[in-house]
Amino acid sequence: MSALTLEIPAELADSLRVPAAERNIRVRCELAVRLYAKGLLTLGKSRALAGLSKWEFCQLLGDEGVPRRYDEADLNADLETLETLR
């Protein structure tokens, strides 16, 4: 399995209006939110990219005004999970 590396030139990274210590995580979160919003990554994969818990990532989506996708397959999976907890 190969990794995808994104190189951002120093002059562009220095232009980010984010403290240097927060740049890496902020770029990962921004990318994760955008890929989720475009339907290119699932919620789980997006939150993993961001390095956040499910709840933290859902909060971030809400803060960014990105609606969660929840379809019939998600509902069925949740219902099956609930049945196993009975």
Backbone as CSV, one residue per row, in Angstrom:
resi,resn,N_x,N_y,N_z,CA_x,CA_y,CA_z,C_x,C_y,C_z
1,MET,0.846,-1.161,0.000,0.000,0.000,0.000,0.898,1.233,0.000
2,SER,0.562,2.197,-0.824,1.378,3.399,-0.900,0.706,4.557,-0.174
3,ALA,1.510,5.465,0.284,1.016,6.661,0.970,0.980,7.812,-0.020
4,LEU,0.117,8.749,0.246,0.019,9.954,-0.564,0.627,11.093,0.241
5,THR,1.609,11.748,-0.336,2.290,12.837,0.346,1.979,14.140,-0.362
6,LEU,1.567,15.127,0.409,1.272,16.449,-0.132,2.379,17.387,0.309
7,GLU,3.080,17.952,-0.661,4.146,18.892,-0.336,3.640,20.304,-0.574
8,ILE,3.761,21.117,0.454,3.370,22.515,0.362,4.646,23.333,0.524
9,PRO,4.985,24.129,-0.484,6.214,24.934,-0.384,6.201,25.814,0.870
10,ALA,7.374,26.020,1.445,7.503,26.772,2.692,6.866,28.151,2.600
11,GLU,7.029,28.840,1.477,6.465,30.185,1.370,4.937,30.167,1.411
12,LEU,4.329,29.098,0.908,2.876,28.971,1.006,2.457,28.576,2.421
13,ALA,3.176,27.648,3.001,2.875,27.235,4.378,3.005,28.424,5.328
14,ASP,4.020,29.241,5.114,4.215,30.423,5.962,3.115,31.459,5.755
15,SER,2.413,31.389,4.624,1.326,32.328,4.336,0.022,31.944,5.023
16,LEU,-0.060,30.710,5.510,-1.268,30.289,6.213,-1.458,31.137,7.464
17,ARG,-2.670,31.567,7.670,-2.979,32.400,8.840,-3.311,31.519,10.045
18,VAL,-2.383,30.632,10.314,-2.517,29.656,11.406,-1.145,29.560,12.072
19,PRO,-1.097,29.481,13.398,0.206,29.304,14.064,0.944,28.083,13.507
20,ALA,2.238,28.199,13.394,3.058,27.138,12.798,2.811,25.784,13.453
21,ALA,2.623,25.764,14.760,2.418,24.499,15.472,1.102,23.823,15.090
22,GLU,0.139,24.578,14.548,-1.179,24.033,14.200,-1.346,23.743,12.706
23,ARG,-0.371,24.094,11.909,-0.525,23.991,10.442,-0.826,22.590,9.957
24,ASN,-0.075,21.619,10.412,-0.242,20.254,9.908,-1.653,19.733,10.189
25,ILE,-2.084,19.816,11.435,-3.408,19.297,11.782,-4.497,20.123,11.108
26,ARG,-4.302,21.427,10.995,-5.321,22.282,10.380,-5.497,21.939,8.906
27,VAL,-4.404,21.731,8.188,-4.488,21.368,6.771,-5.145,20.006,6.622
28,ARG,-4.801,19.060,7.491,-5.421,17.736,7.437,-6.919,17.827,7.679
29,CYS,-7.323,18.632,8.652,-8.753,18.799,8.950,-9.481,19.468,7.788
30,GLU,-8.892,20.507,7.232,-9.508,21.207,6.111,-9.687,20.262,4.918
31,LEU,-8.672,19.475,4.648,-8.736,18.518,3.544,-9.785,17.440,3.830
32,ALA,-9.804,16.938,5.048,-10.764,15.891,5.423,-12.200,16.389,5.281
33,VAL,-12.473,17.600,5.753,-13.826,18.167,5.646,-14.224,18.323,4.188
34,ARG,-13.339,18.843,3.383,-13.652,19.066,1.963,-13.877,17.742,1.226
35,LEU,-13.050,16.750,1.479,-13.212,15.454,0.809,-14.515,14.779,1.235
36,TYR,-14.884,14.931,2.504,-16.154,14.390,2.966,-17.318,15.132,2.312
37,ALA,-17.243,16.446,2.297,-18.324,17.259,1.722,-18.544,16.935,0.243
38,LYS,-17.476,16.618,-0.472,-17.570,16.277,-1.894,-17.956,14.821,-2.121
39,GLY,-18.043,14.039,-1.049,-18.398,12.625,-1.184,-17.246,11.751,-1.635
40,LEU,-16.023,12.249,-1.491,-14.866,11.489,-1.929,-14.301,10.571,-0.853
41,LEU,-14.658,10.847,0.400,-14.277,9.978,1.516,-15.487,9.787,2.417
42,THR,-15.541,8.634,3.047,-16.600,8.367,4.013,-16.320,9.152,5.294
43,LEU,-17.301,9.159,6.176,-17.131,9.827,7.464,-15.953,9.216,8.229
44,GLY,-15.901,7.896,8.282,-14.831,7.226,9.018,-13.448,7.509,8.465
45,LYS,-13.322,7.458,7.155,-12.023,7.725,6.531,-11.647,9.190,6.668
46,SER,-12.622,10.078,6.579,-12.352,11.516,6.718,-11.894,11.845,8.127
47,ARG,-12.578,11.272,9.119,-12.188,11.564,10.492,-10.810,10.981,10.799
48,ALA,-10.479,9.841,10.180,-9.139,9.272,10.362,-8.084,10.190,9.747
49,LEU,-8.379,10.732,8.575,-7.455,11.669,7.935,-7.238,12.892,8.822
50,ALA,-8.303,13.377,9.426,-8.215,14.548,10.304,-7.530,14.212,11.628
51,GLY,-7.515,12.917,11.990,-6.927,12.514,13.258,-7.809,12.851,14.445
52,LEU,-9.133,12.856,14.207,-10.095,13.205,15.243,-10.982,12.010,15.562
53,SER,-11.605,12.053,16.735,-12.596,11.038,17.066,-13.837,11.290,16.205
54,LYS,-14.725,10.305,16.178,-15.962,10.458,15.413,-16.726,11.692,15.875
55,TRP,-16.818,11.869,17.186,-17.595,12.977,17.737,-16.927,14.317,17.460
56,GLU,-15.605,14.364,17.564,-14.886,15.609,17.257,-15.059,15.981,15.785
57,PHE,-14.994,14.973,14.909,-15.128,15.263,13.485,-16.547,15.707,13.155
58,CYS,-17.536,15.084,13.771,-18.930,15.511,13.539,-19.136,16.945,14.021
59,GLN,-18.512,17.301,15.120,-18.585,18.683,15.611,-17.938,19.626,14.602
60,LEU,-16.797,19.231,14.063,-16.107,20.042,13.056,-16.975,20.219,11.822
61,LEU,-17.632,19.139,11.377,-18.532,19.249,10.231,-19.638,20.261,10.527
62,GLY,-20.199,20.194,11.718,-21.241,21.145,12.100,-20.721,22.570,12.123
63,ASP,-19.532,22.748,12.678,-18.928,24.082,12.726,-18.694,24.650,11.330
64,GLU,-18.383,23.765,10.391,-18.117,24.177,9.009,-19.376,24.224,8.150
65,GLY,-20.512,23.837,8.732,-21.772,23.868,7.985,-21.906,22.765,6.952
66,VAL,-21.185,21.658,7.168,-21.232,20.519,6.242,-22.204,19.491,6.812
67,PRO,-23.297,19.211,6.096,-24.262,18.231,6.614,-23.715,16.810,6.537
68,ARG,-24.092,16.002,7.533,-23.733,14.592,7.501,-24.635,13.872,6.534
69,ARG,-24.061,12.937,5.813,-24.846,12.072,4.945,-25.256,10.855,5.762
70,TYR,-26.507,10.557,5.718,-27.033,9.404,6.458,-28.100,8.774,5.584
71,ASP,-27.773,7.630,4.990,-28.710,7.014,4.053,-29.314,5.747,4.654
72,GLU,-30.082,5.057,3.846,-30.770,3.857,4.307,-29.786,2.773,4.759
73,ALA,-28.664,2.654,4.074,-27.662,1.659,4.468,-27.103,1.988,5.858
74,ASP,-26.879,3.276,6.133,-26.414,3.679,7.455,-27.457,3.346,8.513
75,LEU,-28.714,3.623,8.214,-29.797,3.325,9.136,-29.855,1.828,9.437
76,ASN,-29.791,1.011,8.403,-29.836,-0.444,8.592,-28.664,-0.933,9.433
77,ALA,-27.482,-0.376,9.201,-26.313,-0.764,9.994,-26.513,-0.380,11.455
78,ASP,-27.057,0.808,11.687,-27.322,1.236,13.060,-28.378,0.354,13.721
79,LEU,-29.408,-0.017,12.987,-30.448,-0.879,13.542,-29.894,-2.256,13.887
80,GLU,-29.017,-2.788,13.045,-28.390,-4.073,13.331,-27.524,-3.988,14.593
81,THR,-26.818,-2.899,14.736,-25.998,-2.698,15.927,-26.867,-2.656,17.171
82,LEU,-27.976,-1.946,17.084,-28.893,-1.867,18.226,-29.442,-3.243,18.597
83,GLU,-29.747,-4.054,17.589,-30.283,-5.399,17.857,-29.241,-6.244,18.599
84,THR,-27.977,-6.104,18.267,-26.950,-6.882,18.942,-26.748,-6.437,20.386
85,LEU,-27.149,-5.215,20.694,-26.984,-4.693,22.049,-28.129,-5.071,22.981
86,ARG,-29.187,-5.620,22.418,-30.355,-6.009,23.222,-30.066,-7.096,24.170
